Amino acid sequence: MVSDFGTFKVPLTARREPPVITLANPMNCLESWLGDRVDMAFRCLNTGGDGGFKFFCERDEDDQMQTDPNTIRIGAFSLTPSQFYLHAGAAIDIYVSFAPTEEGQTSQNLILACDNNTSETFKLTGYGAMLDLDIIEVDGRPIDLKVNPFTSIHFPSTNPTAVTTRRLKVKNSSPILVPFHWSVFNSKASDKITIDEQHTHYRIEPSQGKIQPGQVVEIAVSFSPEHAEPYFEYCDLIVEDLPLPSIR
């Protein structure tokens, strides 16, 4: 500063309000079938001052493998944008894709660094699921298909036009909802699949539906013969929209 009495220094100080963000930690991608993908969006809101942010991998070797400046790919996860600027009061969505290749819980750590020389560790989590549908009961009697597997259901002798019903209980031990439908047909041809409706003597109810995770549903299988003779027919339980890698 220059005055009539000479030049002298005046100290100046300044303080920038630090950014304050709210972002889910962990960023949980829930469950996905093996061979499938789940896309999630996590809102990041800045209630403090302006600031620039960037995600880094926790391990240097993982950081060195990144090729896209706006996306981080690590393990079963992909996150974008990996860097962004937030003004006071602004928000942005962080998108995370989860595509598991192994069954079970998995996680990865990322470091979110701010341009005010602060940082925080964020975790990405998800569960890779495989199909777990089991018949756990037949006509009120508990069974274990892993110990005593069976592929046939036998019905007692039934008079023509009468109906005999056997009841199965099926449990979905998978962590994901399972849509299903039954297909009943009167001939077994391994090299040919038909979608045409066939005349059969067995009926399954419900013929279609959805089984929630952990839910047990009762399936009624009914037999109504037309004549006094044996009837050998077949049924398939068809699970819909399921990728092949998620089937044991």
FILOFI-151850 format. One record per residue: residue number from 0; residue in one letter; x, y negated, z of N, C-alpha, C in turn. Coordinates in steps of 0.05 Angstrom, whole numbers, plus 5000, padded with zeros to 4 digits. Example, Ala and Ser with C-alpha at 12.3 -4.5 7.8 and 13.67 -1.06 7.14 Angstrom:
BEGIN
R;0;A;5264;5114;5156;5246;5090;5156;5264;5066;5156
R;1;S;5257;5045;5142;5273;5021;5143;5258;4999;5157
This chain:
BEGIN
R;0;M;5017;5024;5000;5000;5000;5000;5018;4975;5000
R;1;V;5010;4956;4983;5026;4932;4981;5011;4909;4993
R;2;S;5024;4893;5010;5012;4870;5023;5031;4846;5022
R;3;D;5022;4823;5033;5040;4799;5033;5064;4804;5051
R;4;F;5062;4824;5068;5084;4829;5087;5102;4852;5078
R;5;G;5096;4863;5054;5113;4885;5044;5097;4909;5036
R;6;T;5112;4930;5031;5099;4956;5023;5102;4976;5045
R;7;F;5080;4990;5050;5082;5011;5071;5062;5034;5063
R;8;K;5067;5057;5075;5051;5081;5068;5027;5084;5087
R;9;V;5004;5092;5075;4980;5097;5090;4972;5126;5086
R;10;P;4972;5142;5107;4966;5171;5104;4936;5174;5097
R;11;L;4931;5192;5078;4903;5199;5070;4898;5229;5075
R;12;T;4876;5235;5086;4868;5263;5090;4841;5268;5078
R;13;A;4837;5293;5069;4811;5300;5057;4805;5329;5065
R;14;R;4780;5336;5065;4771;5363;5072;4748;5371;5053
R;15;R;4752;5394;5039;4731;5404;5022;4715;5424;5038
R;16;E;4689;5421;5036;4671;5440;5050;4675;5468;5038
R;17;P;4681;5488;5055;4686;5514;5044;4660;5527;5034
R;18;P;4661;5544;5013;4637;5558;5004;4629;5579;5025
R;19;V;4604;5584;5027;4593;5605;5044;4574;5622;5027
R;20;I;4581;5647;5022;4565;5664;5005;4551;5686;5020
R;21;T;4527;5693;5010;4513;5717;5020;4512;5737;4998
R;22;L;4524;5761;5003;4525;5782;4983;4524;5809;4998
R;23;A;4507;5827;4989;4504;5853;5003;4531;5867;5005
R;24;N;4537;5877;5029;4561;5892;5034;4555;5915;5053
R;25;P;4554;5940;5044;4563;5949;5018;4542;5943;4996
R;26;M;4551;5943;4971;4533;5942;4948;4526;5971;4942
R;27;N;4502;5979;4952;4494;6007;4951;4478;6013;4925
R;28;C;4489;6030;4909;4476;6038;4883;4457;6062;4886
R;29;L;4452;6070;4911;4433;6091;4917;4441;6117;4905
R;30;E;4423;6130;4889;4429;6157;4879;4426;6157;4849
R;31;S;4442;6174;4836;4440;6179;4808;4446;6208;4802
R;32;W;4431;6220;4782;4438;6247;4773;4465;6247;4761
R;33;L;4480;6269;4764;4505;6272;4749;4499;6271;4719
R;34;G;4515;6256;4704;4510;6253;4676;4491;6230;4669
R;35;D;4480;6217;4689;4462;6194;4685;4476;6169;4696
R;36;R;4461;6147;4696;4472;6121;4705;4451;6105;4719
R;37;V;4459;6091;4740;4441;6072;4754;4453;6044;4752
R;38;D;4436;6025;4744;4445;5997;4742;4432;5981;4764
R;39;M;4448;5967;4780;4438;5951;4802;4447;5922;4799
R;40;A;4430;5903;4810;4437;5875;4810;4437;5865;4839
R;41;F;4458;5851;4847;4461;5841;4874;4464;5811;4873
R;42;R;4446;5796;4886;4446;5767;4885;4467;5756;4904
R;43;C;4484;5738;4893;4505;5724;4909;4497;5695;4910
R;44;L;4491;5685;4934;4482;5657;4938;4503;5642;4954
R;45;N;4509;5618;4945;4529;5600;4958;4514;5578;4973
R;46;T;4515;5580;5000;4502;5559;5017;4522;5539;5027
R;47;G;4547;5541;5018;4568;5522;5027;4576;5504;5004
R;48;G;4602;5497;5004;4613;5479;4983;4620;5495;4958
R;49;D;4628;5480;4937;4636;5492;4912;4660;5511;4916
R;50;G;4661;5532;4899;4684;5550;4901;4685;5569;4878
R;51;G;4710;5578;4872;4714;5598;4851;4721;5625;4864
R;52;F;4712;5647;4852;4715;5673;4863;4725;5693;4843
R;53;K;4739;5713;4852;4748;5735;4834;4751;5761;4850
R;54;F;4741;5782;4838;4744;5809;4849;4770;5821;4841
R;55;F;4783;5835;4859;4807;5850;4854;4804;5878;4865
R;56;C;4817;5897;4852;4818;5924;4863;4835;5925;4888
R;57;E;4828;5942;4907;4843;5944;4931;4872;5954;4926
R;58;R;4875;5972;4907;4902;5983;4900;4913;5970;4875
R;59;D;4938;5963;4876;4951;5949;4854;4950;5966;4828
R;60;E;4953;5993;4831;4953;6010;4808;4926;6010;4794
R;61;D;4904;6006;4809;4878;6004;4797;4874;5977;4782
R;62;D;4885;5956;4794;4884;5930;4781;4899;5930;4754
R;63;Q;4921;5944;4753;4937;5945;4729;4923;5959;4706
R;64;M;4903;5976;4713;4889;5991;4692;4865;5975;4681
R;65;Q;4859;5952;4691;4836;5936;4681;4843;5923;4655
R;66;T;4825;5925;4635;4830;5914;4608;4811;5891;4601
R;67;D;4788;5890;4615;4768;5869;4610;4770;5848;4631
R;68;P;4775;5822;4623;4778;5801;4644;4753;5795;4659
R;69;N;4730;5804;4650;4705;5798;4663;4691;5822;4676
R;70;T;4704;5845;4675;4692;5870;4685;4713;5886;4700
R;71;I;4706;5898;4722;4723;5917;4736;4711;5945;4734
R;72;R;4727;5964;4725;4718;5992;4723;4736;6008;4741
R;73;I;4724;6021;4760;4739;6036;4780;4723;6061;4789
R;74;G;4734;6084;4785;4719;6109;4793;4693;6111;4777
R;75;A;4671;6115;4791;4645;6118;4778;4631;6091;4775
R;76;F;4644;6069;4782;4631;6043;4783;4642;6024;4762
R;77;S;4624;6006;4754;4632;5984;4736;4618;5959;4747
R;78;L;4633;5937;4751;4623;5912;4762;4628;5889;4744
R;79;T;4607;5872;4740;4611;5848;4724;4591;5826;4734
R;80;P;4598;5800;4733;4624;5790;4726;4644;5793;4749
R;81;S;4669;5797;4742;4690;5801;4763;4701;5774;4772
R;82;Q;4695;5752;4758;4703;5726;4767;4681;5706;4759
R;83;F;4678;5686;4777;4656;5667;4773;4660;5642;4791
R;84;Y;4647;5620;4784;4648;5595;4800;4620;5589;4809
R;85;L;4617;5582;4835;4591;5575;4846;4591;5547;4858
R;86;H;4573;5530;4848;4569;5504;4860;4552;5507;4886
R;87;A;4552;5487;4902;4536;5488;4926;4507;5493;4920
R;88;G;4495;5513;4933;4467;5519;4929;4462;5537;4905
R;89;A;4482;5544;4889;4478;5560;4865;4480;5590;4872
R;90;A;4470;5606;4854;4470;5635;4857;4477;5649;4831
R;91;I;4486;5674;4833;4493;5690;4810;4487;5719;4816
R;92;D;4480;5734;4796;4475;5763;4800;4500;5778;4793
R;93;I;4508;5796;4811;4531;5814;4807;4519;5841;4798
R;94;Y;4526;5850;4775;4515;5875;4764;4535;5898;4768
R;95;V;4525;5920;4780;4541;5943;4785;4528;5968;4772
R;96;S;4543;5982;4756;4533;6007;4744;4547;6031;4758
R;97;F;4531;6052;4763;4542;6075;4777;4536;6100;4760
R;98;A;4557;6113;4751;4554;6137;4733;4571;6160;4745
R;99;P;4559;6175;4764;4575;6195;4778;4582;6219;4761
R;100;T;4605;6231;4766;4613;6256;4753;4617;6278;4774
R;101;E;4614;6272;4799;4617;6292;4821;4594;6289;4840
R;102;E;4585;6311;4852;4563;6311;4871;4573;6299;4898
R;103;G;4555;6285;4911;4560;6275;4938;4565;6245;4939
R;104;Q;4570;6235;4963;4574;6207;4967;4601;6198;4957
R;105;T;4602;6175;4944;4628;6164;4935;4628;6134;4939
R;106;S;4652;6123;4942;4654;6094;4947;4681;6083;4937
R;107;Q;4682;6057;4932;4706;6044;4924;4706;6016;4938
R;108;N;4730;6007;4945;4733;5981;4957;4744;5960;4937
R;109;L;4732;5936;4938;4742;5914;4922;4747;5890;4940
R;110;I;4766;5873;4932;4772;5849;4947;4760;5825;4932
R;111;L;4744;5809;4945;4733;5785;4933;4749;5761;4945
R;112;A;4765;5749;4927;4782;5726;4935;4770;5700;4927
R;113;C;4773;5680;4944;4762;5653;4939;4786;5634;4934
R;114;D;4781;5612;4919;4803;5594;4913;4810;5576;4937
R;115;N;4798;5581;4960;4807;5566;4984;4825;5584;5002
R;116;N;4837;5605;4988;4856;5623;5001;4844;5641;5022
R;117;T;4818;5648;5019;4806;5667;5037;4797;5691;5020
R;118;S;4792;5714;5033;4784;5738;5018;4767;5756;5037
R;119;E;4752;5774;5025;4736;5793;5040;4734;5819;5024
R;120;T;4734;5841;5039;4732;5867;5026;4702;5875;5023
R;121;F;4695;5883;4999;4668;5892;4993;4670;5922;4984
R;122;K;4649;5937;4992;4649;5965;4986;4626;5971;4965
R;123;L;4633;5988;4946;4613;5998;4927;4607;6027;4935
R;124;T;4582;6034;4937;4575;6061;4946;4553;6073;4927
R;125;G;4552;6099;4926;4531;6113;4910;4532;6143;4916
R;126;Y;4511;6156;4909;4510;6185;4914;4504;6200;4888
R;127;G;4522;6218;4880;4518;6235;4857;4501;6259;4863
R;128;A;4478;6262;4849;4459;6283;4857;4457;6305;4836
R;129;M;4452;6329;4846;4446;6352;4829;4418;6363;4837
R;130;L;4405;6376;4818;4378;6386;4823;4378;6408;4844
R;131;D;4360;6406;4863;4356;6426;4884;4327;6431;4888
R;132;L;4315;6448;4872;4287;6456;4874;4287;6486;4882
R;133;D;4273;6492;4904;4273;6519;4914;4245;6528;4922
R;134;I;4238;6553;4916;4214;6565;4927;4221;6574;4955
R;135;I;4207;6563;4975;4214;6568;5003;4193;6586;5017
R;136;E;4170;6591;5003;4149;6606;5016;4131;6619;4995
R;137;V;4123;6643;4999;4104;6657;4982;4082;6669;4999
R;138;D;4058;6660;4993;4034;6669;5008;4038;6667;5039
R;139;G;4050;6644;5047;4054;6639;5076;4078;6652;5088
R;140;R;4093;6667;5072;4117;6680;5083;4142;6666;5074
R;141;P;4159;6656;5092;4184;6642;5084;4203;6661;5069
R;142;I;4216;6650;5049;4236;6666;5034;4260;6649;5029
R;143;D;4282;6662;5022;4307;6648;5015;4316;6659;4988
R;144;L;4312;6644;4967;4318;6653;4940;4348;6657;4936
R;145;K;4365;6643;4952;4393;6647;4949;4402;6674;4959
R;146;V;4388;6684;4979;4394;6711;4991;4379;6733;4976
R;147;N;4353;6727;4970;4336;6747;4957;4323;6735;4932
R;148;P;4339;6733;4911;4328;6721;4886;4307;6740;4873
R;149;F;4287;6728;4860;4268;6744;4845;4259;6728;4820
R;150;T;4251;6742;4800;4242;6729;4775;4214;6737;4767
R;151;S;4201;6754;4783;4174;6763;4776;4155;6760;4800
R;152;I;4130;6754;4794;4109;6753;4814;4088;6774;4806
R;153;H;4083;6792;4824;4064;6814;4819;4037;6808;4833
R;154;F;4016;6814;4818;3989;6809;4828;3976;6836;4834
R;155;P;3959;6838;4854;3944;6863;4859;3924;6868;4836
R;156;S;3914;6893;4835;3894;6899;4815;3870;6881;4818
R;157;T;3862;6870;4795;3840;6850;4795;3819;6859;4774
R;158;N;3794;6858;4782;3772;6865;4764;3770;6845;4741
R;159;P;3763;6854;4717;3760;6835;4695;3741;6812;4702
R;160;T;3749;6788;4694;3736;6762;4699;3738;6752;4728
R;161;A;3748;6769;4746;3753;6759;4774;3779;6744;4774
R;162;V;3784;6730;4796;3808;6713;4799;3823;6720;4824
R;163;T;3849;6725;4821;3866;6729;4844;3887;6707;4845
R;164;T;3892;6695;4868;3911;6673;4870;3933;6679;4890
R;165;R;3957;6672;4882;3980;6673;4900;3991;6644;4902
R;166;R;4002;6638;4925;4010;6610;4931;4040;6609;4937
R;167;L;4053;6590;4923;4082;6585;4927;4085;6558;4939
R;168;K;4105;6554;4956;4113;6528;4965;4141;6522;4954
R;169;V;4143;6498;4940;4168;6490;4928;4178;6465;4941
R;170;K;4203;6464;4948;4215;6441;4962;4236;6428;4944
R;171;N;4234;6401;4943;4255;6385;4928;4275;6376;4949
R;172;S;4298;6389;4950;4319;6381;4968;4338;6361;4955
R;173;S;4332;6353;4930;4348;6332;4917;4341;6305;4928
R;174;P;4359;6285;4927;4353;6258;4937;4337;6240;4917
R;175;I;4328;6252;4895;4315;6236;4874;4288;6250;4867
R;176;L;4268;6233;4861;4242;6243;4852;4245;6260;4827
R;177;V;4230;6283;4827;4232;6302;4804;4205;6304;4791
R;178;P;4202;6294;4766;4177;6299;4750;4179;6327;4738
R;179;F;4156;6341;4737;4156;6368;4727;4130;6375;4713
R;180;H;4130;6396;4697;4106;6409;4687;4111;6438;4682
R;181;W;4090;6454;4682;4092;6483;4678;4084;6489;4649
R;182;S;4097;6509;4638;4089;6520;4612;4085;6550;4615
R;183;V;4060;6559;4609;4053;6587;4611;4050;6598;4582
R;184;F;4062;6621;4577;4061;6633;4550;4060;6663;4552
R;185;N;4051;6676;4531;4046;6705;4532;4067;6722;4519
R;186;S;4088;6711;4508;4110;6727;4497;4136;6713;4504
R;187;K;4156;6729;4509;4182;6719;4516;4201;6722;4493
R;188;A;4208;6700;4480;4226;6701;4457;4249;6682;4463
R;189;S;4272;6692;4469;4295;6676;4477;4305;6658;4454
R;190;D;4300;6666;4429;4310;6651;4407;4289;6632;4394
R;191;K;4266;6630;4408;4245;6613;4396;4229;6599;4419
R;192;I;4227;6573;4416;4211;6558;4436;4187;6546;4422
R;193;T;4164;6551;4433;4140;6540;4421;4126;6521;4440
R;194;I;4115;6499;4429;4100;6480;4445;4070;6483;4440
R;195;D;4062;6503;4423;4034;6507;4417;4020;6519;4442
R;196;E;3996;6511;4446;3980;6522;4469;3973;6551;4463
R;197;Q;3978;6568;4482;3973;6597;4479;3950;6606;4497
R;198;H;3937;6627;4489;3916;6639;4505;3929;6657;4526
R;199;T;3927;6649;4551;3940;6664;4573;3919;6671;4594
R;200;H;3928;6689;4613;3910;6698;4634;3919;6689;4661
R;201;Y;3939;6672;4661;3949;6660;4686;3947;6630;4685
R;202;R;3941;6618;4707;3938;6589;4709;3954;6579;4733
R;203;I;3968;6556;4729;3984;6545;4751;3974;6517;4757
R;204;E;3969;6511;4782;3959;6485;4791;3975;6476;4816
R;205;P;3984;6450;4816;3981;6431;4794;3999;6439;4771
R;206;S;3989;6433;4747;4005;6440;4723;4027;6420;4717
R;207;Q;4025;6397;4730;4045;6376;4727;4044;6358;4751
R;208;G;4066;6342;4755;4066;6324;4777;4094;6313;4782
R;209;K;4098;6302;4806;4123;6291;4814;4128;6300;4843
R;210;I;4152;6309;4849;4159;6317;4876;4179;6297;4887
R;211;Q;4171;6284;4909;4188;6265;4922;4212;6278;4935
R;212;P;4234;6264;4940;4257;6275;4954;4248;6286;4982
R;213;G;4256;6311;4987;4249;6324;5012;4220;6334;5014
R;214;Q;4204;6330;4994;4176;6338;4995;4172;6368;4988
R;215;V;4152;6380;5001;4144;6407;4996;4116;6406;4983
R;216;V;4113;6419;4960;4087;6420;4947;4078;6449;4944
R;217;E;4052;6453;4946;4041;6480;4943;4032;6485;4915
R;218;I;4041;6507;4903;4034;6514;4876;4016;6539;4877
R;219;A;3992;6537;4864;3974;6560;4863;3976;6573;4836
R;220;V;3982;6599;4836;3984;6615;4811;3961;6634;4811
R;221;S;3943;6631;4792;3918;6648;4791;3919;6667;4767
R;222;F;3908;6691;4771;3907;6711;4750;3878;6720;4746
R;223;S;3869;6719;4720;3841;6726;4714;3842;6743;4688
R;224;P;3841;6770;4691;3843;6787;4667;3816;6789;4652
R;225;E;3818;6794;4626;3793;6798;4611;3785;6828;4610
R;226;H;3805;6845;4610;3800;6874;4609;3816;6889;4630
R;227;A;3810;6914;4633;3824;6931;4653;3850;6941;4640
R;228;E;3870;6925;4640;3896;6932;4628;3918;6914;4640
R;229;P;3943;6921;4638;3964;6904;4649;3968;6879;4632
R;230;Y;3975;6857;4645;3981;6832;4631;4008;6822;4640
R;231;F;4027;6821;4621;4054;6811;4627;4057;6784;4612
R;232;E;4057;6763;4627;4060;6736;4615;4082;6721;4630
R;233;Y;4089;6698;4620;4113;6684;4629;4107;6654;4634
R;234;C;4123;6642;4651;4120;6614;4656;4147;6601;4660
R;235;D;4149;6576;4651;4174;6560;4655;4166;6535;4672
R;236;L;4183;6529;4692;4180;6504;4706;4199;6484;4692
R;237;I;4188;6464;4679;4204;6446;4663;4207;6420;4679
R;238;V;4232;6413;4685;4238;6388;4698;4244;6367;4677
R;239;E;4232;6344;4679;4233;6323;4658;4255;6303;4664
R;240;D;4267;6293;4641;4286;6271;4642;4310;6277;4660
R;241;L;4321;6301;4658;4343;6309;4676;4367;6315;4658
R;242;P;4390;6302;4663;4414;6308;4647;4425;6335;4654
R;243;L;4437;6349;4634;4447;6376;4638;4468;6378;4660
R;244;P;4487;6359;4663;4507;6362;4684;4496;6363;4712
R;245;S;4471;6355;4716;4459;6355;4743;4445;6381;4750
R;246;I;4446;6401;4731;4434;6427;4736;4455;6446;4744
R;247;R;4451;6460;4767;4471;6479;4777;4473;6503;4758
